[in-house]
Amino acid sequence: MTEWKTTGGRLTLLPAAPIATGLPSALELFTRVWGAEPDGFQRPSNPLMPSTAQGHRANLTFACTVQPSRIDFTISPYTPLQDPARAQFPVIEDTSQFQNELTQAIEVIGRDVAPNSIFRVAASIQFINLQPTIADANKVLTGVIPANYGVKIENEEDFIFQVNCPYKTHIEDIRMNSIIKWSVERLTIVTMSIPISPTSPSAPQSVVLEFKAASVTFDNNNTPSEKPLSAANQKLLLRAALETALQAQQDIGLRVEGFRYANVSH
């Protein structure tokens, strides 16, 4: 059985209402949170469009996207060029490194990098288990759905099952949503080959590879608070979200290598 691997994670800061002005740019926030200049930065074409900054180090890609209604910090696999016919679906092999980077980003957010208008925060992490067939993916997936839910599938396709197990935190009695989504995904990589020689023109060639995977996504977020969250409380809620995902993946049987409590700073 293929191991469970992560395709990445996202930390999100949400204001109470869209803010057209006053938010830091993605370039500014990328530099603050990820501690380096991005490889690329796209300015918004108008105040309602997002700005995006992206860069990479080692085997990870880091991004920050800022739009009037949300700020996202994402970590995903770094994917250098591959032979199109033998391309592998990109996953993060070093889950411990991924967790450490996510934890460090939460720590930096707690140093007041975001505006004081944030009422909600969220953390989302996806894990996949690549399988040769839909039936195999179904079997793997049902093996990590708690038996008390009574879910049984065999050759069915496009399966999605989601539950929310909310809980209250000690932070001003704020309620957290703890959402787990089990699904079977068809993942596609499309590679385009465009000829560059003007003397021998030919039509662009494309290679399409499809992968099948059992997928489990942990999405933890708080219900809107009555007043803006301080930077310290943003950090505490994001840390609680990460710790809930850590515990949940153990409880349901993923037990992802490198995704452990020992990497969470307190």
N, C-alpha and C positions, 0 to 999 in steps of 0.2 A: 504494500500500500504506500502510495506517495505521501510524504510528510505534509503536514499543514504548513503553509508559508503565507506571509503577509504580502498583499499588494500595496500596502501603504496605510497611512493614517492622516487624519485632518483635525486640526483644532480650529474652532469657529467662535468668534465674538460677535454678538448680535445686539444692536441698539434697539430701543423701544420702537422707533419709527425710522424710516429712511432719512439719512442725513446727506443733503446735497453738497454741503461745504463743511470744512473743519476737520475732516478725517485726514490723518497722515497718509502720504502716498505709499504705494506698495514698495517703492525703492527704499524709503525711509524705514518702514517696518521690517523689511527683509534684512536690512543691515543691522538693525537693533536685535532682532530675534535670532537670526542665524549667524551673526558675528562676522560677516564678510560681505563684500560687494557682489551683487548678482552677475551672472553671465549676460543676462539680457533684461531689459526693462521696456514695457509698453505703456506709454502714457494714455490716459482716457481721451477719446475723441470729443467727448462732451461730459459735463458733470455727472450725468446719469450712467455713464459707461464705466466698466471696471478698469483699474490699472493693475498690471501684473509684473512681478519680478521673479526671475527664476535663475537658479544656479545649481551646481553640483560639486560634491567632493566625495572621494572614494567611490563607493557603489550606490550612492543615494542622490536623488534629485530633490531639491528644496524649492518651494514656491510660496509666494505671498500674493494674494489677490484682494484688492480693496474695492468695494462698491458701496453705494449709499446705504444698503440694507444689511451688509455683513462684511466681516474681515475673515479670511481663511488663510491658515498656515498649513501647508501640506508637505508630506514626505512620501516619495514614491521611488521605485527602482530607477537607477541610471541605466539606460539602454544604449550602449554603443552600437554601431552598425553591425548587422549580422548577415550571414548568407541567407537571402530570402527563402530559399528552399528548405533551410534547416533551422529557421528561427525558433527560439524557445519563448514561451510566454514569460514576460518579465515578472519576477518576484524578488523580494528582498531576502537574500540568503542569510544574512547575519541579523537575526531578530533582536539580539541583545543590543547591537549598535543602533538599530531603529528605535528601540525602547529608550535607550539613553538619550538620543537626540530629541525624542518627543518629550521626555522628562525635562531636559534642559530648556526646551522652548517654553514649557509651562513655568519654569522658574523665572525666566526672563519676562514673561507676561506679568508675573507678580511684581515686577519692578516698575510698574506704571508706564508701560509703553503705549497703551491704548487710551482712547479718550474716556472721559468719565461718564459717558452716556450708555455704557453697556449694561443691559438688563438680563441677558441670557448668554450662556456659554455652552459649547458642545464639543465632544470628542468622539470621533468615529474611526474604527479600525476594521479592516476586512482581511479575513483569512480564506485561502482557497486550497483545495486538494485536487490536483489535476488527475483525471481518470480517462481511460480510453473510450468509454461509452456512457450514455445517459444512465443505463441501468446500473453500471458500476458506481457512478456519481450518486445516484439515489441511495444505493446501499451504504456508501460511506456516510452520506448525510444523515440518514435515519439512525445511524449508529451514534450520533452525537446530539440527537433530539431526546430530551428526557422522556422516559417511558410513560410517565403519567399523562402526557399529552395525547397518547394513543395514535400517533401518526404512522401510517403504513403506506409505503409506495413501492412500486416495482419498476414498470416500464413507462410510467407517466412522464410527460415532459412539461417544461416550464413551471416547475414546482417552486412555490414561495410560501413560507410559513413564518409569521412574525408575532412576537408577544412583547408586552411591556410589563416589567415588574418594578413599579415606582417605589421609591423609598424617601424618607425624610432625612435631611442632614442636620448636623448640629449648628450649621451656619444660618442663623436667623430663621430656623425651621423651614428653610427652602426645600421644596420637593424636587427630587431628581427623577427623570424618566430613564429607565434602564431597558433599552430596546434591543432585542436579539432577533436578527432576521436570518433564517435558513433558506437557502435557495440553490437551485442547480442552474449554472450559467453556461451559455455558449459564448466563448471569448474569441474574438477575431483579430488577427493581425493582417493588415493590408500593406504590402510593400510595392511602391511604384518605381520602375526603372525607366528613366527618361534619357534618350540618346543625346549626347552632347556634340557629336561630330556633324558639322554641316555638310560634309561630303558624302555621308552615307546615312541619309535620314531614314528613320523607321518609326513606327508607331510606339508610343509608350507601352511598356509591358507591366503587368501587375501580377503579384503572387498573393493569393488569399489562403491563409491558414486558419483553421478553426480548432479551438481547444474546448474541451468539456471539463467542468470542474464543479465539485461541491463547494459551496460558499457559505461562510458564516460572518455576518457583520454585527459588530457591537456599536451601538449608537447611544451615547449617554448625554443627556442635556437637562438643564433645569427649567422648570416652569418660570415664566417671567417674574422677577422680584418686584416688590412694590416701590423700590427706590434703586437708583443705579448701584451696581456692584463695585466696590472698591477693588483696586488692583489685587490686594491681598486676598479678597474673597473670590475674585476670578481665578486666581491660582489655586485656592483651596478646592473650589468646585471642579476645576479641570483635573486636579490630582485625584479627587474622589471618583471622577468619571473613569480615569485610567485604572485606578485600583479596582473599581467594579468590573471592568473588562478583564483585568488580570484574574480575578476570582472566578468570573463566569466561565472563561475558557477552560479553567481547571475543572470546574464543577461539571461541565457538559462533556468533558473527555477529550478536548483538543490537545491540551497539555503541550503547547507549542514550545519547542526547544528555544531557550534564550529569553522567553517572555516570563519573567519571574519577579516576585516582590522585591528581591534583593537589589534590583536596579532602580527602585523608586526611592528618591530622597525624601526625608521627613524633616 
